[in-house]
Amino acid sequence: MQGISAFIPTELKINYLNALLDCGFDRLDFGSFVSPKAIPQLQDTALVLAELNPSNTDLLAIIANERGMDQALEFERISYLGYPFSVSEQFQQRNTNASIKESKQRLKHISSQVHASNRTMMLYLSMGFGNPYGDPWSVDLVVDYAKELYEDFGITNFALSDTIGSASPELIKELFIRVSMALPTLEVGVHLHTNPNRATALIEAALATGCTRFDVAMLGIGGCPMAKDELTGNLATETIFEVCVQQGISNGIDSLAFQKANRIATSIFNTFH
């Protein structure tokens, strides 16, 4: 929802997120504690959280700085705090108004507070598959950042993030394998933005390497407004379900609840886009 300019009423967000909580997903990225000036759509995150039903699904909130961390840690229901760490200097500035060096300094404080509160940090390695700015990028660089952030800050959950839809199946396999081999005891998943016609091949490539965690969004809506690529949305939940069916993989999701959530998503995003 973050890139949609027309404000989606809080009641609709609550209804939709509660429908998603009924599905049985492992985690739900339900909102962000970020500046309302930067992302006006998410200014009601605290109000939404107060109305979410009890569930076995863990709640994850995105933060971009210490202020967002302080807000998120006020709520016991939030189990995961996600932080976007970019391997691209320019995108780190665009996304969090900080340099990579400043971002590391932020992350040092944030991770210590999150761990002290018995929550888990989710670290998104943004621009993990390349960037459009000409900033340095390589598989080795991404691996080095992951190792550094684990060794220095104790972060054990990573999402290899394709912010602009630049990943290929071959690159997904190479990067996932390299990071997993370097950090074999950690949880590594993928957060892929892609055009719909490329999604299946990317999912199959990640599955082939042993990836078991995918960040997805109903209908493939979204992407990153800071990347300014209107053609690249999130990986569609429906698409990964189709691949799971084809490969005989059980996803553990309540199909009736999912159909209901899908109908709500269709209604909302046909109205607000």
C-alpha positions in Angstrom: 0.0 0.0 0.0 2.9 2.4 0.6 3.2 3.6 -2.9 -0.5 4.4 -3.4 -1.2 8.1 -3.1 -4.9 8.0 -2.3 -5.3 7.3 1.4 -6.8 3.9 2.1 -9.2 4.2 5.1 -7.9 2.6 8.3 -11.0 0.4 8.6 -10.3 -1.2 5.2 -6.7 -1.9 6.2 -7.8 -3.5 9.4 -10.3 -5.7 7.6 -7.8 -6.8 5.0 -5.0 -7.5 7.4 -7.3 -9.5 9.7 -8.3 -11.6 6.7 -4.6 -12.2 6.0 -4.1 -13.2 9.7 -6.8 -15.9 9.2 -4.8 -17.5 6.4 -2.0 -18.9 8.5 1.0 -17.2 7.1 4.2 -17.4 9.2 4.6 -13.6 9.3 2.7 -10.6 8.3 4.4 -7.3 7.4 1.4 -5.2 8.6 2.8 -1.7 8.6 5.7 0.7 9.1 6.8 3.2 11.7 8.2 5.8 9.3 7.8 9.5 8.8 4.2 10.4 7.6 5.8 12.9 5.3 7.8 10.2 3.6 5.1 7.5 3.5 1.7 9.2 4.2 -0.2 5.9 3.6 1.3 4.3 6.7 0.6 7.1 9.2 -2.1 5.0 10.8 0.0 1.9 11.5 -0.5 2.2 15.3 -4.3 2.5 14.9 -4.3 -0.5 12.6 -2.2 -2.6 15.0 -4.7 -1.9 17.9 -7.5 -3.6 15.9 -5.7 -6.7 14.6 -7.1 -10.0 15.9 -5.1 -12.5 17.9 -3.2 -14.9 15.6 -0.4 -17.4 15.5 1.1 -15.3 12.7 4.0 -13.1 13.8 3.7 -9.4 13.1 6.6 -7.5 11.4 6.9 -3.8 11.2 9.3 -1.8 9.1 11.4 0.9 10.6 14.1 3.2 9.1 15.6 4.9 12.1 15.8 5.0 15.9 12.6 6.9 16.2 10.7 4.2 14.3 12.3 1.6 16.5 11.1 3.4 19.7 7.6 3.5 18.4 7.6 -0.1 17.3 9.0 -1.4 20.6 6.1 0.1 22.5 3.9 -2.7 21.2 4.4 -6.2 22.6 2.6 -7.8 19.7 5.4 -6.9 17.2 7.8 -9.8 17.0 10.0 -8.7 14.1 11.4 -5.3 13.2 12.6 -5.0 9.6 15.3 -2.6 8.6 16.2 -1.8 4.9 20.0 -1.9 4.6 21.1 -1.0 1.1 24.2 -2.2 -0.6 23.8 0.9 -2.9 25.0 4.2 -1.4 22.5 6.2 -3.4 19.5 4.1 -2.6 20.4 4.1 1.1 20.2 7.9 1.0 17.0 7.8 -1.0 15.3 5.2 1.2 16.4 6.2 4.7 18.1 9.6 4.3 21.4 8.2 5.6 24.7 7.0 4.1 25.7 3.3 4.4 28.1 4.4 7.2 25.4 6.2 9.0 23.0 3.3 8.5 25.5 0.9 10.2 25.7 3.3 13.1 21.9 3.3 13.3 21.7 -0.4 13.0 24.2 -0.9 15.9 21.9 0.9 18.3 18.7 -0.5 16.8 19.8 -4.1 16.8 21.0 -4.0 20.4 17.6 -2.6 21.5 15.6 -5.0 19.5 17.6 -8.0 20.8 17.3 -6.7 24.4 13.5 -6.6 24.0 13.5 -10.2 22.9 12.4 -9.3 19.4 14.0 -10.3 16.1 15.7 -8.1 13.5 14.8 -8.7 9.9 17.5 -7.2 7.7 16.6 -6.5 4.1 19.7 -6.3 1.8 18.1 -3.8 -0.6 19.5 -3.5 -4.1 21.0 -6.9 -3.4 20.8 -7.9 -7.0 22.2 -4.7 -8.6 21.3 -1.1 -8.8 20.6 1.5 -11.5 22.9 4.2 -10.1 26.3 2.8 -11.1 27.1 2.1 -7.4 29.6 -0.8 -6.8 27.8 -4.2 -6.7 28.9 -7.8 -6.8 27.9 -11.1 -5.3 31.0 -10.9 -3.1 30.0 -7.4 -1.8 26.5 -8.7 -0.8 28.0 -11.7 1.0 30.5 -9.5 2.8 27.8 -7.1 4.0 25.7 -10.1 5.3 28.7 -11.5 7.1 29.6 -8.1 8.6 26.1 -7.4 9.8 25.9 -10.8 11.4 29.3 -10.7 13.1 29.0 -7.1 14.3 25.4 -6.8 15.2 24.2 -10.4 15.7 21.6 -10.2 13.0 20.4 -13.7 12.0 17.5 -13.1 9.6 18.2 -11.7 6.1 16.1 -11.1 3.0 18.0 -10.8 -0.2 16.0 -8.0 -1.8 15.6 -7.3 -5.5 14.4 -3.7 -5.2 14.2 -2.9 -9.0 13.5 -6.3 -10.6 17.0 -6.9 -11.9 17.4 -10.5 -10.7 17.7 -13.4 -13.1 17.1 -17.1 -12.1 20.9 -17.7 -12.4 21.7 -14.7 -10.2 19.2 -15.8 -7.6 20.8 -19.2 -7.4 24.3 -17.8 -7.2 23.6 -15.2 -4.5 21.4 -17.4 -2.4 23.9 -20.2 -2.4 26.8 -18.0 -1.6 25.1 -16.2 1.3 23.7 -19.5 2.7 27.2 -21.1 2.5 28.8 -18.1 4.2 26.1 -18.1 6.9 24.8 -21.6 7.1 23.0 -21.3 10.5 21.0 -18.2 9.6 17.6 -17.7 8.1 18.0 -16.4 4.5 15.0 -15.6 2.4 14.2 -13.6 -0.7 12.2 -10.4 -1.2 11.7 -10.1 -4.9 10.2 -7.3 -7.0 9.5 -8.4 -10.5 7.3 -8.1 -13.5 4.6 -10.8 -13.4 5.8 -12.7 -16.5 9.2 -13.4 -14.8 7.9 -14.3 -11.4 7.5 -18.1 -11.9 11.1 -18.6 -13.1 12.4 -16.6 -10.2 10.4 -18.6 -7.6 11.5 -21.9 -9.2 15.2 -20.8 -9.1 15.0 -19.8 -5.4 13.2 -23.1 -4.5 15.9 -25.1 -6.4 18.5 -23.6 -4.1 16.6 -24.6 -1.0 15.0 -21.2 -0.2 12.0 -21.7 2.0 11.1 -18.1 2.9 9.5 -15.8 0.4 8.1 -12.3 0.9 5.0 -12.0 -1.2 2.0 -9.7 -1.6 -1.5 -10.4 -2.7 -2.0 -9.7 -6.4 1.6 -8.7 -6.7 0.7 -5.2 -5.7 3.4 -2.8 -4.5 7.1 -2.5 -4.9 9.2 0.3 -3.5 8.1 3.9 -4.1 11.7 5.1 -3.4 12.9 3.1 -6.4 10.5 4.9 -8.8 9.7 1.9 -10.9 6.0 1.6 -11.5 6.3 -1.6 -13.6 7.9 -3.6 -10.9 5.6 -4.9 -8.2 6.0 -7.4 -5.4 6.1 -11.1 -5.9 2.5 -12.3 -6.1 1.2 -14.6 -3.4 -1.0 -16.4 -6.0 2.0 -17.1 -8.2 4.0 -18.8 -5.5 1.0 -20.9 -4.6 0.7 -22.0 -8.2 4.3 -23.1 -8.2 3.9 -25.0 -4.9 0.9 -26.9 -6.4 2.9 -27.8 -9.5 5.8 -29.0 -7.4 3.7 -30.8 -4.8 4.8 -28.5 -2.0 2.4 -27.9 0.9 2.1 -24.3 1.9 0.0 -24.8 5.0 -2.4 -21.9 4.2 -6.1 -22.1 4.8 -7.5 -22.0 1.3 -11.0 -20.6 2.2 -9.4 -17.8 4.3 -7.0 -17.1 1.4 -9.9 -16.8 -1.1 -11.6 -14.3 1.2 -8.5 -12.2 1.7 -7.9 -12.3 -2.1 -11.4 -10.9 -2.7 -10.8 -8.1 -0.2 -7.5 -7.3 -1.8 -9.1 -7.2 -5.2 -11.8 -4.8 -4.0 -9.3 -2.5 -2.3 -6.7 -2.3 -5.0 -9.3 -1.9 -7.7 -10.5 1.1 -5.8 -7.2 2.5 -4.7 -4.3 2.3 -7.1 
